[in-house]
Amino acid sequence: MEEKILTGKKHGMAALLGIIVLFMLALAGIIFGAVMIENDENPVLFISGMALVVLASILCGGLKVLKPQEALVLTLFGNYVGTLKEAGFYYVNPFCSSVNPAARTRLSQSGDVSDSTAMLAIAAGKAAGAGAETASKKISLKVMTLNNSKQKINDCLGNPIEIGIAVTWRVVNTAKAVFEVDNYKEFLSLQCDSALRDIVRIYPYDVAPNVDTTGDGVADEGSLRGSSEIVAARIRDEIQDRVEEAGMEIIEARITYLAYATEIAAVMLQRQQASAIIDARKMIVDGAVGMVEMALERLNENHTVELDEERKAAMVSNLLVVLCGNRDAQPVVNSGSLY
């Protein structure tokens, strides 16, 4: 649906002055009309004053005030008239009504819930007059953030993980946001959940062999933990494709929480610890072998000690035990002959 921007409607101050004049004329007509009725004269002046009060009250409904980064979608007897976007004091057809199906929706998590405080404020505004109701129908054009609740999703290896995202968005086409979907805020929240599930199922939590995350048929090293920027960009593009018809722009999507699900967190922690221990041991062994090789070379170069192959093997064994052990070595001093 094409958006119609209403311009040239900033006559609110002139219209307000005219309405004040009408109220003053109506008040004067009512007062002088009441005097004439008391004198048994024609009550037409009193009736005219009352009619002017009704007319001025109706005309008050056309006064609209917009602050920066606000919009008002107007309909007239069910037909879309246009949208007021610029800040200012407007006057439009008093029979126009503003539309915002998401006015009572608080955007905070998946399955948007209603804010009871806001609902009470809106109800009080309706009781006070049409002006308060119109204010609640304004559409914010500011950049907003949707912080969806954490979801439990299986990654490409079937491991359950918990993940949460924050999506930065704004409304760019008010006509589409109001008329193309029932509630654009709830629509956005549901599409964020769906897009997040579709993208997360492509990646493993950690780097895994023989996994293709790009769709090119070649295994790569993409993962949720190691490729968070790429994953967030793909989530953002996926959400944008889904909410384009609702007139919204997705500025950014960020992963705010990522962890294994509770039921496998302990097992995965042990797996990570074992992997870290293996890597550490491998580094220790590599270093120990290098130190043993260096010791043997130095002994051979300086001819400090002549060792046969059996003694060399024993020396290598002892050095590796000392260098790779978890505890400090306790040397045994041999005061006798080497042989």
C-alpha positions in Angstrom: 0.0 0.0 0.0 1.4 3.4 -1.0 1.9 6.0 1.7 0.3 9.4 1.2 2.1 12.2 3.0 -0.3 15.1 3.8 1.3 18.5 3.4 -0.1 22.0 3.6 -2.2 21.1 6.6 -0.4 23.2 9.2 -3.3 25.6 9.8 -3.8 24.5 13.4 -3.2 27.9 15.0 -5.5 29.7 12.6 -8.2 27.1 13.1 -7.8 27.3 16.9 -8.3 31.1 16.8 -11.4 30.6 14.6 -12.8 28.1 17.0 -12.2 30.4 20.0 -14.0 33.1 18.1 -16.9 30.7 17.5 -17.1 29.9 21.2 -17.1 33.5 22.1 -19.9 34.2 19.6 -21.8 31.2 20.9 -21.4 32.4 24.5 -22.6 35.9 23.6 -25.6 34.4 21.7 -26.5 32.2 24.6 -26.3 35.0 27.1 -28.3 37.5 25.0 -30.7 34.8 23.9 -31.4 33.9 27.5 -32.2 37.5 28.2 -34.5 37.7 25.2 -36.3 34.5 26.4 -36.9 36.1 29.8 -38.5 39.0 28.0 -40.7 36.7 25.9 -38.9 37.5 22.7 -37.9 35.2 19.8 -35.4 32.5 21.1 -33.6 32.2 17.8 -30.5 33.9 19.2 -30.3 31.3 22.0 -30.7 28.4 19.6 -28.1 29.9 17.3 -25.6 30.1 20.2 -26.2 26.5 21.2 -25.7 25.5 17.5 -22.4 27.4 17.4 -21.2 25.5 20.6 -22.0 22.2 18.9 -20.2 23.3 15.7 -17.1 24.6 17.5 -17.0 21.3 19.6 -17.0 19.3 16.4 -14.4 21.5 14.7 -12.1 20.9 17.7 -11.7 17.3 16.6 -9.7 18.4 13.6 -6.8 19.9 15.7 -3.7 17.6 15.6 -0.3 18.2 17.3 2.7 16.2 16.3 6.1 16.1 17.9 9.3 15.2 16.1 9.6 11.6 14.9 5.8 11.0 15.2 3.2 10.1 12.6 -0.5 10.0 12.4 -2.4 7.8 10.0 -5.8 9.3 9.1 -8.9 7.6 7.7 -12.3 9.1 6.7 -15.3 6.9 6.9 -13.1 3.8 6.3 -10.9 5.3 3.5 -7.2 6.0 3.9 -6.8 9.8 3.6 -3.0 10.2 4.3 -0.3 10.4 6.9 0.9 13.4 8.9 4.7 13.0 9.5 6.3 16.4 10.1 6.2 18.0 13.5 3.7 20.9 13.8 0.2 22.0 14.6 -2.3 20.7 12.0 -5.9 21.0 11.2 -7.6 18.3 9.2 -11.2 17.2 8.6 -12.7 16.8 12.0 -14.4 13.6 11.0 -11.1 11.9 10.2 -10.0 9.3 12.7 -6.5 8.2 13.5 -5.5 4.5 13.3 -2.8 2.6 15.1 -3.6 -1.1 15.9 -0.5 -1.5 18.0 -1.2 1.5 20.3 -1.7 -0.7 23.3 1.1 -3.2 22.6 4.2 -3.0 24.7 7.1 -4.4 22.7 9.4 -6.2 25.1 9.5 -9.9 24.5 8.1 -12.7 22.3 4.3 -12.8 22.4 4.0 -9.1 23.2 2.0 -8.4 26.4 -0.1 -5.4 27.2 1.1 -2.9 29.7 -1.7 -2.4 32.3 -0.5 1.1 33.2 -0.6 2.2 29.6 -4.0 0.7 29.1 -5.3 2.6 32.2 -3.8 5.8 30.8 -5.5 5.2 27.4 -8.8 4.5 29.1 -8.5 7.7 31.1 -7.7 9.6 28.0 -10.8 8.3 26.3 -12.9 9.4 29.2 -11.3 12.8 29.2 -11.8 13.5 25.5 -10.9 12.8 21.9 -7.6 14.6 22.2 -6.0 12.1 24.6 -7.3 9.2 22.4 -5.7 10.8 19.3 -2.4 11.1 21.2 -2.4 7.4 21.9 -2.9 6.6 18.2 0.4 8.3 17.1 3.0 6.0 15.5 6.6 6.5 16.6 9.1 6.8 13.8 12.0 6.6 16.3 14.6 3.8 16.3 13.3 1.2 18.7 14.7 -2.0 20.1 13.0 -5.4 20.4 14.6 -7.6 23.1 13.1 -11.0 22.5 13.1 -13.5 25.3 15.6 -16.4 25.2 14.7 -19.3 23.0 15.7 -23.0 23.1 16.7 -24.1 19.6 18.6 -27.1 18.3 21.7 -26.3 16.3 22.7 -28.2 13.1 24.2 -31.0 15.2 21.0 -31.4 17.3 22.4 -29.9 20.5 19.9 -27.8 22.3 21.1 -24.2 22.9 19.6 -21.1 24.4 19.9 -17.9 22.4 18.5 -14.4 22.7 18.7 -11.4 20.2 18.1 -7.7 20.3 16.7 -6.2 17.1 16.9 -2.5 16.3 14.1 -1.3 14.0 11.8 1.5 12.9 8.7 2.2 10.9 9.4 3.7 7.4 6.0 3.2 5.7 3.1 3.9 8.1 0.4 2.9 5.6 1.9 -0.6 5.3 2.5 -0.9 9.0 -1.2 -0.1 9.8 -3.1 -1.7 6.9 -1.0 -4.6 5.7 -0.7 -6.5 9.0 -3.0 -6.7 12.0 -0.5 -5.5 14.6 2.9 -4.6 13.3 4.7 -5.0 16.6 3.4 -8.5 17.3 4.1 -9.3 13.6 7.7 -8.2 14.1 8.2 -10.2 17.2 6.9 -13.4 15.7 9.0 -12.9 12.5 12.1 -12.4 14.7 11.5 -15.7 16.5 10.9 -17.5 13.2 14.0 -16.0 11.5 16.2 -16.8 14.5 15.2 -20.4 14.5 15.8 -20.8 10.7 19.3 -19.3 10.9 20.5 -21.0 14.2 19.6 -24.4 12.8 22.2 -23.9 10.1 25.2 -23.4 12.5 26.8 -25.6 15.1 27.5 -24.1 18.5 31.2 -24.7 18.2 33.3 -25.4 15.1 32.5 -28.9 13.9 34.0 -30.9 11.0 32.1 -31.5 7.7 29.5 -28.8 8.4 28.5 -26.4 5.5 27.0 -23.2 6.9 27.2 -21.1 3.8 25.4 -23.4 1.4 28.2 -23.6 -1.1 28.8 -27.4 -0.6 32.1 -26.9 1.1 32.7 -27.5 4.8 33.7 -24.4 6.6 34.5 -23.2 10.2 31.4 -21.2 10.8 29.8 -21.5 14.3 27.4 -19.6 16.5 30.2 -18.8 19.0 33.0 -18.0 16.6 31.0 -16.3 13.8 28.6 -14.1 15.8 28.9 -11.1 13.5 28.1 -13.2 10.4 25.2 -15.0 12.1 23.8 -11.6 13.3 24.0 -10.2 9.8 22.2 -13.2 8.4 19.5 -13.0 11.0 19.0 -9.3 10.2 18.7 -9.9 6.5 16.2 -12.8 7.1 14.0 -10.6 9.4 14.2 -7.7 6.9 12.9 -9.9 4.1 10.0 -11.0 6.3 8.9 -7.6 7.5 9.3 -5.7 4.3 5.6 -5.9 3.5 4.8 -4.4 6.9 6.7 -1.2 6.2 9.5 -1.7 8.7 13.3 -1.4 8.4 15.6 -3.6 10.4 18.7 -1.6 11.3 20.6 -4.2 13.3 20.3 -7.5 15.0 22.7 -8.6 17.8 23.1 -11.9 19.7 22.7 -10.9 23.4 22.8 -14.4 25.0 24.2 -17.7 23.8 24.7 -20.9 25.9 24.1 -24.6 25.9 20.7 -25.6 27.3 20.6 -26.6 31.0 20.2 -30.3 30.3 23.5 -30.6 28.4 25.5 -27.7 29.8 27.4 -29.8 32.3 28.3 -32.5 29.7 29.4 -29.9 27.2 31.5 -28.2 29.9 33.3 -31.5 30.6 33.9 -31.9 26.9 35.4 -28.4 26.7 37.5 -29.0 29.7 38.8 -32.3 28.2 39.6 -30.6 25.0 41.5 -27.8 26.8 43.4 -30.4 28.8 44.4 -32.3 25.7 45.6 -29.1 24.0 47.6 -28.2 27.1 49.2 -31.6 27.4 50.1 -31.6 23.7 51.8 -28.2 24.1 53.6 -29.5 27.2 54.8 -32.7 25.4 56.0 -30.7 22.4 58.0 -28.4 24.7 59.4 -31.3 26.7 60.6 -33.2 23.6 62.3 -30.1 22.3 64.0 -29.6 25.6 65.2 -33.2 25.7 66.5 -32.9 22.1 68.4 -29.7 23.0 69.9 -31.4 26.2 71.2 -34.4 24.2 72.6 -32.2 21.5 74.5 -30.0 24.0 75.9 -33.0 25.8 77.1 -34.4 22.5 78.6 -31.1 21.4 80.6 -30.6 24.6 81.4 -34.2 25.1 80.5 -33.8 28.7 79.2 -37.3 29.2 79.4 -40.3 26.9 76.2 -42.1 27.0 75.2 -45.3 25.2 71.8 -45.9 23.7 70.4 -47.5 26.8 71.5 -44.6 29.1 70.2 -42.1 26.6 66.8 -43.8 26.6 66.8 -43.8 30.4 67.7 -40.1 30.5 65.0 -39.2 28.0 62.5 -41.1 30.0 63.5 -39.4 33.2 63.4 -35.9 31.6 60.0 -36.5 30.1 58.6 -37.6 33.4 60.0 -34.5 35.1 58.9 -32.0 32.4 55.5 -33.5 31.8 54.5 -34.3 35.4 51.8 -32.6 37.3 53.9 -32.3 40.5 57.3 -31.0 41.3 60.1 -33.5 40.8 61.8 -35.1 43.8 65.3 -35.9 42.6 67.3 -38.9 43.8 71.0 -38.3 44.1 73.2 -41.2 43.1 76.5 -41.0 45.0 78.0 -44.1 43.5 79.1 -44.9 40.0 77.1 -44.0 37.0 77.3 -47.7 36.0 
